[in-house]
């Protein structure tokens, strides 16, 4: 999921450089959402993944 966030961030940067403001804004928004979802899932798996081990 982190790779998708990075991909959309790169798309946003390229679109911004080329002058496509709407596409850049949309891609940036998607990248932010995916990154937050990735962080939440990472923290949840870090804390809850250790419960099964002794």
C-alpha positions as CSV (number, residue, x, y, z in Angstrom):
1,X,0.0,0.0,0.0
2,X,2.9,2.3,0.6
3,X,4.1,1.7,-2.9
4,X,0.7,2.9,-4.2
5,X,0.9,6.1,-2.1
6,X,4.4,6.8,-3.5
7,X,3.2,6.1,-7.0
8,X,0.4,8.6,-6.7
9,X,2.8,11.1,-5.1
10,X,5.1,10.8,-8.1
11,X,2.1,11.2,-10.5
12,X,1.1,14.3,-8.6
13,X,4.6,15.8,-8.8
14,X,4.9,15.1,-12.6
15,X,1.4,16.5,-13.2
16,X,2.2,19.6,-11.2
17,X,5.4,20.2,-13.1
18,X,3.5,19.8,-16.4
19,X,0.8,22.2,-15.3
20,X,-2.1,19.8,-14.8
21,X,-3.4,21.3,-11.5
22,X,-6.6,19.3,-11.2
23,X,-4.9,15.9,-11.8
24,X,-2.1,16.9,-9.4
25,X,-4.5,17.8,-6.6
26,X,-6.5,14.6,-7.0
27,X,-3.3,12.4,-7.1
28,X,-2.0,14.2,-4.0
29,X,-5.3,13.7,-2.1
30,X,-5.2,10.0,-3.0
31,X,-1.6,9.7,-1.9
32,X,-2.3,11.3,1.4
33,X,-5.3,9.0,2.1
34,X,-3.3,5.9,1.1
35,X,-0.4,6.9,3.3
36,X,-2.7,7.5,6.4
37,X,-4.4,4.1,5.8
38,X,-0.9,2.5,5.5
39,X,0.2,4.1,8.8
40,X,-2.9,3.0,10.7
41,X,-2.6,-0.6,9.4
42,X,1.1,-0.6,10.3
43,X,0.6,0.6,13.8
44,X,-2.3,-1.8,14.3
45,X,-0.3,-4.8,13.0
46,X,2.6,-3.8,15.2
47,X,0.6,-3.8,18.4
48,X,-1.8,-6.6,17.7
49,X,0.6,-8.9,15.9
50,X,2.7,-9.4,19.0
51,X,-0.2,-10.8,21.1
52,X,-0.1,-14.3,19.6
53,X,3.6,-14.8,20.5
54,X,4.8,-15.6,23.9
